[in-house]
Amino acid sequence: MQESSTTGIVSDEQSWWKEAVFYQIYPRSFNDSDGDGIGDIPGIVEKVDYLEELGVDAVWLNPVYESPQADFGYDIADYRAINPEYGSMDDWDRLLEELHARGIKLVMDLVVNHTSIDHEWFQRSRAREGKYEDYYIWRPGQDGEYPNNWDSHFDIPAWTYDDERAEYYLHLFTRDQPDLNWENSDVREDVYDVVSWWLERGIDGFRLDVINEISKAPGLPDGDPEAEFVGGEHHVNGPRMHEFFDELAERGFGEHRDQVATIGECTFIDPGTALDVTGRESNLLDMVIYFDHVQLDGRDRFDYREWELTDLKEAMTRWQDAAAEGTWVALYHSNHDQPRAVSRFGDPEYRYESATMLATWLHGHKGTPFVYQGEEIGMSNVSFKSSDDLVDPWVINYWHNQREAGREFAEVRENVERLSRDNARTPMQWSDAEHAGFSASEPWMPVGDDYETVNVAADRERDHSVFEYYRELIALRDGMDVLVYGEFDLLLPGHEQIYAFRRALPEADRELLVVCNFSAERPAFEAPASVDVADATVVLSNLSEPDTDPSALDLRPYEAIIYEL
Ligand code: TEU
């Protein structure tokens, strides 16, 4: 397994995936090698040296399987084939080889709550063919109405009527993503075969999409179809979840389970349930992707609301407490489903400062940091001039509902610009060349307006670049057990501008103090009496000439400093 870290004295059990920094690649928007405007696998291969230079240890690749792309790959038509737009299985083999040659691991996306309507299983199920008849969740309507009052995550009813079968099928996401019926053991066996098939190809793990939704509530359908629709939080953590998780771990992951990383995306999860699924009750997951900190601004309901820094502290600390109790968490402030962090938690006017402060803040917590493509150069949200600019099915549903309610696009534009997933999916900005160096032709999504100044090539020319700072921060984690395994202790919990905390690994006699200014102002930081700063030295800071004495700091806008105590 993993090379052990330098001090060798840690309280937690060591694992490569705890010590790693992951880089997330959204293939459609990363790098286009063949000039069709769509990113592809050979395009990723062209950039493996870039990943090595950045210093990441593992890649999480969003779905690259055959798919009609109704939800851009989260609607899978064939789990064992590569989407032709992205290349071939040979290209994928090459990618794995090139990453492994550089010591970088590869984690794939496992989407088995649902498939695409184009999947052969669904085609056979809708035709009631043999064992496939119950592969999905089919129900008759209730007097011409939906089978129950469940709403999908994407602002549409969770049921769609299929003319061929003359029944409704359940879909917790788009209409093109029917939910698999996990109650059926044939379905489960087929899923386990898919998992083993990929593990045998030598991958290093899976990120498991919405995995806590696979077990649906008992007695489905229930609920009054005429009652108001209820949302996604009602169909998570179902009654057979632990049983299915254990079976998947045993029969799907089998002998590979201990070597690979399993990262569970768990919607609406609480810390107690996270402890359960990371070992207390079932042993499928190594770590969870939780949502509290990315729902503060209303993103789960597509309805922007103001939030305060103390809300963020509470959301993160709940999960740091869970980490202390023995669960492990994925640390992220960005991904393909989230608006860009610089716009959301920082300030694009202070792009360098806020991008680097947010990186310090995130990587400073206990857990495994994930860097989403473009984050390492401080890419920010984009503007949507009209409804024609919307691409993601979720935001399109939201807009259609608003339009039906009589609203103009101008009235919802702010919500869309702040919260849309499209913000994260614009092409990676490699240079100031046409189409940001992403493609030789018009990309599938427009490039960000700022690509001429915000791009990899330009960033690397700068004295202080976001990219260079990420490199330093990622390198710092290597051999710094306190950053990986140290206890987390929030300081100044009530402060609305400063987010400060301590990390401590008493066994190794190491202690860090992390101070982050989340504002464009100059708040004063005063070290609490409980923190001994007498021997403090600066380990890393995002601005030059940081104050070497943390007992009383006059912080600059978006300044971040890590001290060793
Ligand atoms: O995301 C699940 C998802 O949509 C979450 O954002 C969650 O449902 C929401 O925050 C709750 O309101 C995963 C993938 O990351 C996403 O890209 C897919 O669209 C989705 O599953 C369906 O596969």
Boltz pocket constraint, residues with backbone or C-beta under 6 A from the ligand:
constraints:
  - pocket:
      binder: B
      contacts: [[A, 71], [A, 74], [A, 111], [A, 153], [A, 173], [A, 209], [A, 210], [A, 232], [A, 265], [A, 267], [A, 291], [A, 299], [A, 300], [A, 301], [A, 336], [A, 337]]
      max_distance: 6.0
